[in-house]
Amino acid sequence: MKIALVGYGNMGQELEKLALERNDEIVSVSFRKMTDKLDIAGVKKAEVALDFTSPEVVLKNMQAILPLGTKMVIGTTGWYDKLPAVKKMVAKYKAGLIYAKNFSVGANIFFKTVYFASKLFDKYGGYDVYGFEIHHKGKKDSPSGTAKKIAEIILSSTKEKKQLQAEKLDRKIRSDELHFASIRGGFNPGHHEVIFDSLADKIELSHSAHSRRGFAQGAFLAADFIKNNRGLFAFEDLFERGVI
Ligand SMILES: NC(=O)c1ccc[n+]([C@@H]2O[C@H](COP(=O)([O-])OP(=O)(O)OC[C@H]3O[C@@H](n4cnc5c(N)ncnc54)[C@H](OP(=O)(O)O)[C@@H]3O)[C@@H](O)[C@H]2O)c1
């Protein structure tokens, strides 16, 4: 497959390693430094462009790349309020785009585990639920896309929790608030933990990425899929379709 790397930070370089192992051809690399321009001519030659940049630039990249006919895998997080506009853009250009808050297959199975556990604890009653995430000191958005995804899952599967509270609290937490804290520091590629706590016991579910390899592997599963498909897809659609 002919691929374009859009963003050449931690994830861009991990994708490059895996592309070489898979014998994919990297026809373009954009933003080796953030002051560089998008390599339109190079991206046009690619079947799939993989964007792991930053929320400030990802929408501009979509606007420039989708009209070219190059399919897109979007790993960049922190832009999801623009999803309706992206949906229109994909339809307008009859383009193909797949995105994920977390491309790790392990993390996606963790999401299903949290959903299942959350439903059961809610049904049984007596358990409070909260969580936290840890990421490296270079991460720009907070809470992580993955934390927001986990919060959505818990809010949709419990009766009491109605809203995410990701800020520090100088008051008692309300029972309808789900507290999910973010910690930034060091080199951690991503740790997410959910705790169900009762007077009797505590259950901790966590997902820890050992490296960025799992994200890159999932991004290539997504690239293999979107190469031959048009439309807007979320990575979890690949589970529903039996691709994963
Ligand atoms: N979905 C997933 O599975 C997953 C997994 C990991 C990370 N991510 C997300 O992917 C994104 C990239 O993560 P990363 O760890 O690779 O970040 P990173 O190391 O900071 O790399 C980001 C890349 O984009 C460039 N860039 C940043 N801001 C830019 C701007 N305004 N204009 C043009 N280029 C810009 C950077 O250039 P410089 O090096 O010059 O700054 C760098 O090449 C983040 O949004 C992160 O949350 C998603």
The ligand as an SDF file (V2000), in Angstrom:
LIG
                    3D

 48 52  0  0  0  0  0  0  0  0999 V2000
   -5.8450    7.4030   18.1710 N   0  0  0  0  0  0  0  0  0  0  0  0
   -4.7900    6.8120   18.7220 C   0  0  0  0  0  0  0  0  0  0  0  0
   -4.7150    5.5940   18.8330 O   0  0  0  0  0  0  0  0  0  0  0  0
   -3.6360    7.6650   19.1810 C   0  0  0  0  0  0  0  0  0  0  0  0
   -2.4980    7.1140   19.7730 C   0  0  0  0  0  0  0  0  0  0  0  0
   -1.4440    7.9590   20.1180 C   0  0  0  0  0  0  0  0  0  0  0  0
   -1.5550    9.3300   19.8920 C   0  0  0  0  0  0  0  0  0  0  0  0
   -2.6890    9.8200   19.3400 N   0  0  0  0  0  0  0  0  0  0  0  0
   -2.8670   11.2400   19.0020 C   0  0  0  0  0  0  0  0  0  0  0  0
   -2.1240   11.4840   17.8180 O   0  0  0  0  0  0  0  0  0  0  0  0
   -1.6490   12.8280   17.8600 C   0  0  0  0  0  0  0  0  0  0  0  0
   -0.1310   12.8370   17.6870 C   0  0  0  0  0  0  0  0  0  0  0  0
    0.4710   12.1690   18.7970 O   0  0  0  0  0  0  0  0  0  0  0  0
    2.0650   12.0550   18.9070 P   0  0  0  0  0  0  0  0  0  0  0  0
    2.3110   11.4290   20.2350 O   0  0  0  0  0  0  0  0  0  0  0  0
    2.6480   11.4650   17.6760 O   0  0  0  0  0  0  0  0  0  0  0  0
    2.3970   13.6350   18.9940 O   0  0  0  0  0  0  0  0  0  0  0  0
    3.7610   14.3670   18.6800 P   0  0  0  0  0  0  0  0  0  0  0  0
    4.9280   13.5050   19.0010 O   0  0  0  0  0  0  0  0  0  0  0  0
    3.6560   15.7360   19.3090 O   0  0  0  0  0  0  0  0  0  0  0  0
    3.7200   14.5060   17.0840 O   0  0  0  0  0  0  0  0  0  0  0  0
    2.8110   15.3420   16.4180 C   0  0  0  0  0  0  0  0  0  0  0  0
    3.3370   15.6660   15.0230 C   0  0  0  0  0  0  0  0  0  0  0  0
    2.5000   16.6590   14.4280 O   0  0  0  0  0  0  0  0  0  0  0  0
    3.2440   17.8850   14.2340 C   0  0  0  0  0  0  0  0  0  0  0  0
    2.4290   19.0260   14.6320 N   0  0  0  0  0  0  0  0  0  0  0  0
    1.9840   19.3320   15.8720 C   0  0  0  0  0  0  0  0  0  0  0  0
    1.2640   20.4680   15.8500 N   0  0  0  0  0  0  0  0  0  0  0  0
    1.2410   20.8690   14.5550 C   0  0  0  0  0  0  0  0  0  0  0  0
    0.6670   21.9830   13.8600 C   0  0  0  0  0  0  0  0  0  0  0  0
   -0.0540   22.9090   14.5050 N   0  0  0  0  0  0  0  0  0  0  0  0
    0.8770   22.0810   12.5200 N   0  0  0  0  0  0  0  0  0  0  0  0
    1.5930   21.1560   11.8740 C   0  0  0  0  0  0  0  0  0  0  0  0
    2.1720   20.0970   12.4610 N   0  0  0  0  0  0  0  0  0  0  0  0
    1.9940   19.9530   13.7840 C   0  0  0  0  0  0  0  0  0  0  0  0
    4.4460   17.7430   15.1380 C   0  0  0  0  0  0  0  0  0  0  0  0
    5.5160   18.5750   14.7110 O   0  0  0  0  0  0  0  0  0  0  0  0
    6.6450   19.0070   15.8280 P   0  0  0  0  0  0  0  0  0  0  0  0
    7.4090   17.7420   16.1000 O   0  0  0  0  0  0  0  0  0  0  0  0
    7.4620   20.0990   15.1740 O   0  0  0  0  0  0  0  0  0  0  0  0
    5.8810   19.4830   17.0460 O   0  0  0  0  0  0  0  0  0  0  0  0
    4.7400   16.2460   14.9960 C   0  0  0  0  0  0  0  0  0  0  0  0
    5.3440   15.9500   13.7460 O   0  0  0  0  0  0  0  0  0  0  0  0
   -2.1730   13.4310   19.1700 C   0  0  0  0  0  0  0  0  0  0  0  0
   -3.4170   14.0770   18.9070 O   0  0  0  0  0  0  0  0  0  0  0  0
   -2.3990   12.2070   20.0530 C   0  0  0  0  0  0  0  0  0  0  0  0
   -3.4180   12.4280   21.0230 O   0  0  0  0  0  0  0  0  0  0  0  0
   -3.7230    9.0190   18.9830 C   0  0  0  0  0  0  0  0  0  0  0  0
  1  2  1  0
  2  3  2  0
  2  4  1  0
  4  5  1  0
  4 48  2  0
  5  6  2  0
  6  7  1  0
  7  8  2  0
  8  9  1  0
  8 48  1  0
  9 10  1  0
  9 46  1  0
 10 11  1  0
 11 12  1  0
 11 44  1  0
 12 13  1  0
 13 14  1  0
 14 15  2  0
 14 16  1  0
 14 17  1  0
 17 18  1  0
 18 19  2  0
 18 20  1  0
 18 21  1  0
 21 22  1  0
 22 23  1  0
 23 24  1  0
 23 42  1  0
 24 25  1  0
 25 26  1  0
 25 36  1  0
 26 27  1  0
 26 35  1  0
 27 28  2  0
 28 29  1  0
 29 30  1  0
 29 35  2  0
 30 31  1  0
 30 32  2  0
 32 33  1  0
 33 34  2  0
 34 35  1  0
 36 37  1  0
 36 42  1  0
 37 38  1  0
 38 39  2  0
 38 40  1  0
 38 41  1  0
 42 43  1  0
 44 45  1  0
 44 46  1  0
 46 47  1  0
M  CHG  2   8   1  16  -1
M  END
$$$$
